[in-house]
Amino acid sequence: MSFASPAPRQVTWLAAGLFLVTLATLMLEVLDTRLLSVITWYHLSFLAVSVAMLGMAAGAVIVFAGGELFAPHRAVRILPGAGIAFALALAFSHVANLAIPFPAVQGGAPSEVVALGVAILVLTLPFVLSGIVVTLALTRTGGPIGWLYGADLLGAAVGCLAIIALLEMTDITSTALASAGVAAIGAYCFARHAGSRGWAAAVLAAALLAATAVNAVADRRLGVMYPKSRSLWGAGNAIDYSEWNAHSNVIVRKPTDGTVFYWGAAANAPEVPVRVAVAAIDGDAGTVITEWDGDPESLRWVQYDVTTLPYRLRRGDIADATSSAPSRRGTPG
């Protein structure tokens, strides 16, 4: 079947919509690797790549097996609605993933397998809709394939960079909502390509971007409810700091009075009273932040911990430069 060449303005709207959808898709894929790093073990974070490929391939199969439903003469009319569905699925899937405990399949019980299947289905759904949108735009609209495929690749590349900036500036949920907003703008572009005003997509995009801004500045932002460390479940009121960046999620509990923490204490290690705050990286990797009064003498307890062994073997001191600086400059008298 041959297609009439679309007008240049229409091609621009179509390419812009495809660019924005693939941008949002890659943002979601990278975002899911960060999310899974917090809610499950690191080796499963790469599941995000698998579900993205599975979902988009499934979307393509749906289009090619859909027969008359996805026929070329309908594709342009279907694209705006499919883009809106992708934007909504992206936002709701992310919120659902925040509230669903990711199951640990240990014994292979049916309940564990079913729970894991539900979690994977929620992760995969947005990618299925993205696959439908991308396949329709590339193979059913009759647009110039070179320009469209270029927009596809450029959008994916920009998405991989944009996710870094957004995670550094905001948090995971604000970034997810912004990604959904970008997808909704893509749906608006598809609507304009189809000759429609695109009010539904425009309103949805505005609502998602407004939700992004509200969540980004809120005192209690939407976040992971069930990290892989169960000790953090329901610990909202005990959290003093929680931030995301392109590499990790860092949570710090409110400081409490206690004694110094040893990774491996010597037999005669002293029990020194201090004020400590417990930090968790990516929902489980923990460390203890010990308050220090600035006096080097109050850190004598550190030499009783196994972590100081390298400095003993090297007969050195990590604080040599600092502690000896005054003597090199000289002191009065």
C-alpha positions in Angstrom: 0.0 0.0 0.0 1.4 3.4 -0.9 1.0 6.5 1.2 0.7 10.1 0.2 3.6 12.3 1.3 2.5 14.2 4.5 2.8 18.0 4.5 6.1 19.3 6.1 4.2 20.8 9.0 2.5 17.5 9.7 5.8 15.6 9.6 7.2 18.1 12.1 4.4 17.4 14.6 4.7 13.6 14.0 8.5 13.6 14.5 8.2 15.9 17.6 5.7 13.5 19.1 7.9 10.5 18.5 10.9 12.3 19.8 9.1 13.1 23.1 7.7 9.6 23.5 11.0 7.9 23.1 12.6 10.5 25.4 10.0 9.6 28.1 10.5 5.9 27.5 14.2 5.9 28.0 13.8 8.2 31.1 11.4 5.6 32.5 13.8 2.7 31.7 16.7 4.3 33.5 14.4 5.4 36.3 13.2 1.9 36.8 16.8 0.7 37.3 17.2 3.2 40.1 13.9 2.2 41.6 14.6 -1.5 41.5 18.0 -0.8 43.1 16.1 0.4 46.2 13.2 -2.0 46.4 15.2 -5.2 45.5 18.8 -6.4 45.2 21.2 -4.8 42.7 21.4 -7.8 40.4 17.6 -7.5 39.8 17.8 -3.8 38.9 18.7 -4.9 35.4 15.2 -6.4 35.2 14.2 -2.9 34.1 16.1 -3.4 30.8 14.4 -6.7 30.2 10.9 -5.5 30.9 11.5 -2.5 28.7 12.6 -4.7 25.8 9.8 -7.2 26.4 7.1 -4.5 26.7 8.1 -2.6 23.6 8.4 -5.8 21.6 5.0 -6.8 22.8 3.6 -3.5 21.7 5.0 -3.9 18.3 3.5 -7.4 18.0 0.1 -6.1 19.1 0.2 -3.6 16.3 1.3 -6.1 13.6 -1.2 -8.7 14.8 -4.0 -6.2 15.4 -5.1 -6.3 11.8 -7.7 -3.7 10.8 -7.6 -2.1 14.3 -4.2 -0.6 13.6 -4.6 -0.2 9.8 -2.6 2.7 8.3 -5.7 4.8 7.6 -6.5 4.7 11.4 -3.0 5.1 12.8 -3.0 8.9 12.8 -6.3 9.0 14.7 -5.1 6.3 17.2 -1.7 7.9 18.0 -3.0 10.8 20.3 -5.0 8.4 22.5 -2.2 5.9 22.6 0.2 8.6 23.7 -2.2 9.7 26.4 -2.6 6.1 27.6 1.2 5.8 27.7 1.6 9.0 29.8 -1.1 7.9 32.3 0.3 4.4 32.5 3.8 5.8 33.2 2.6 7.9 36.1 0.3 5.3 37.6 2.8 2.5 37.2 5.4 4.4 39.0 3.1 5.3 41.9 2.0 1.6 42.1 5.6 0.5 42.2 6.2 2.8 45.2 3.5 1.1 47.2 3.9 -2.6 46.1 6.5 -4.6 48.2 8.7 -6.3 45.6 8.5 -10.0 46.5 11.6 -12.1 47.2 11.0 -15.6 45.6 12.8 -18.0 47.9 10.9 -21.3 47.9 9.0 -20.9 44.7 5.6 -21.0 46.4 2.7 -20.1 44.1 1.9 -17.0 46.1 5.5 -15.7 45.6 5.4 -16.4 41.9 2.1 -14.7 41.5 3.3 -11.7 43.5 6.4 -11.4 41.3 4.3 -11.7 38.2 2.1 -8.8 39.3 5.1 -6.6 40.1 6.6 -7.4 36.7 3.3 -6.7 34.9 3.1 -3.3 36.5 6.6 -2.5 35.5 6.0 -3.7 31.9 2.7 -2.0 31.1 4.0 1.4 30.2 6.6 -0.1 27.8 3.8 -2.0 26.0 2.0 1.2 25.3 5.2 2.9 24.3 5.9 0.1 21.9 2.4 0.6 20.3 3.0 4.3 19.9 6.5 4.0 18.4 5.4 1.2 16.0 2.4 3.1 14.8 4.5 6.2 14.2 7.3 4.4 12.4 5.3 1.9 10.3 1.7 3.1 9.9 1.7 6.9 9.3 3.5 7.0 6.0 6.0 9.6 7.3 9.6 9.8 6.0 11.2 6.9 7.8 14.7 8.5 7.9 13.4 11.6 9.7 11.2 9.6 12.0 13.8 7.1 13.0 16.2 9.9 13.6 13.7 11.5 15.9 13.3 8.2 17.7 17.1 7.8 18.3 17.6 11.4 19.2 14.7 11.3 21.8 16.2 8.2 23.4 19.6 9.8 23.6 18.3 13.0 25.2 16.2 10.9 27.6 19.3 9.1 28.9 20.9 12.5 29.6 17.8 14.3 30.9 17.3 11.6 33.6 20.6 12.5 35.2 19.8 16.2 35.5 16.3 15.6 36.8 17.4 13.1 39.5 20.1 15.5 40.6 17.7 18.4 40.9 14.6 16.6 42.2 13.7 13.0 43.3 12.5 9.8 41.7 8.8 10.5 41.8 9.1 14.1 40.5 11.3 12.7 37.7 8.7 10.1 36.9 5.9 12.6 36.8 8.0 14.9 34.6 8.6 11.9 32.2 4.8 11.3 32.1 4.3 15.0 31.3 6.8 14.8 28.4 4.9 11.8 27.1 1.6 13.8 27.3 3.2 16.6 25.3 4.1 14.0 22.8 0.5 13.0 22.6 -0.4 16.6 22.0 2.0 16.7 19.1 0.3 13.6 17.6 -3.1 15.3 18.0 -1.8 18.4 16.1 -0.4 16.0 13.4 -3.9 14.5 13.2 -5.5 18.0 12.8 -7.0 18.1 16.3 -6.6 20.8 18.9 -5.3 18.2 21.4 -6.9 19.7 24.5 -7.1 16.5 26.4 -3.3 15.9 26.0 -2.5 19.5 26.8 -4.6 19.4 30.0 -3.0 16.1 31.0 0.5 17.5 30.3 -0.2 20.6 32.4 -1.6 18.5 35.3 1.4 16.1 35.3 4.0 19.0 35.2 2.1 20.8 37.9 2.2 17.6 40.0 5.9 17.4 39.3 6.5 20.9 40.7 4.3 20.3 43.8 6.0 17.1 44.7 9.5 18.5 44.1 9.0 21.2 46.7 6.8 19.3 49.2 8.1 18.6 52.7 7.0 15.0 52.4 7.5 13.9 48.8 6.1 10.6 47.4 8.8 8.0 47.7 9.4 4.3 48.1 7.3 2.8 50.9 8.9 -0.7 51.0 12.7 -0.6 50.4 14.5 -3.9 50.5 15.5 -3.2 54.1 12.4 -4.0 56.2 13.9 -1.8 59.0 12.9 1.2 56.9 9.3 0.2 56.4 7.1 2.8 58.1 10.1 4.8 59.3 8.8 8.1 57.8 8.8 10.1 61.1 12.3 8.8 62.0 13.8 10.0 58.7 15.9 13.2 58.9 17.1 13.3 55.3 16.1 11.5 52.1 17.5 12.5 48.7 18.0 11.0 45.2 20.8 11.5 42.7 21.9 9.8 39.5 23.7 7.1 41.4 21.7 6.3 44.5 19.1 7.1 47.1 20.4 8.2 50.5 18.3 8.1 53.6 19.5 9.3 57.0 17.6 8.6 60.2 17.3 11.3 62.9 20.3 11.4 65.3 20.0 9.5 68.5 22.2 9.1 71.6 24.1 5.8 71.8 27.6 4.4 71.8 30.3 4.3 69.1 29.7 1.8 66.3 32.5 -0.7 65.5 32.6 -2.8 62.3 34.9 -5.2 64.2 35.8 -4.2 67.7 38.9 -5.2 69.6 38.6 -7.2 72.8 39.4 -4.1 74.9 37.4 -1.6 72.8 35.9 1.2 74.9 32.2 1.9 74.9 32.2 5.7 74.2 28.9 7.6 74.4 28.2 9.6 71.2 25.4 10.9 69.1 24.9 8.9 65.9 22.7 8.9 62.8 22.3 5.8 60.7 22.4 6.2 56.9 21.1 3.8 54.2 22.2 3.9 50.6 19.8 2.4 48.1 17.5 1.1 50.8 19.9 -1.2 52.6 23.7 -0.5 52.4 24.2 1.1 55.8 26.7 3.2 57.6 26.8 5.2 60.8 27.5 8.9 61.0 29.1 9.8 64.3 28.9 13.3 65.7 32.4 14.8 66.4 33.2 17.7 68.7 36.3 18.7 66.7 38.8 17.4 69.3 41.1 14.7 67.9 41.4 13.1 71.4 37.7 12.1 71.2 38.4 9.9 68.2 40.8 7.6 70.1 38.2 4.9 70.0 38.6 4.5 66.2 42.0 2.7 66.7 40.1 -0.2 68.3 38.1 -0.9 65.1 39.3 -3.4 62.5 38.9 -0.8 59.7 42.0 0.9 61.0 44.2 -2.1 60.3 45.5 -0.8 56.9 46.8 2.4 58.7 48.5 0.3 61.4 50.2 -1.9 58.7 51.4 1.2 56.9 52.4 2.8 60.2 50.5 5.9 59.2 47.6 8.1 60.2 44.9 9.3 58.0 44.9 12.6 59.8 48.7 13.2 59.6 48.5 16.3 57.3 45.8 17.9 59.4 47.2 17.2 62.9 50.8 18.1 62.0 49.9 21.3 60.1 50.1 23.6 63.2 53.5 22.3 64.2 54.9 23.0 60.7 53.6 26.5 60.8 54.9 27.0 64.4 53.2 27.8 67.6 53.6 30.8 70.0 56.2 30.4 72.7 
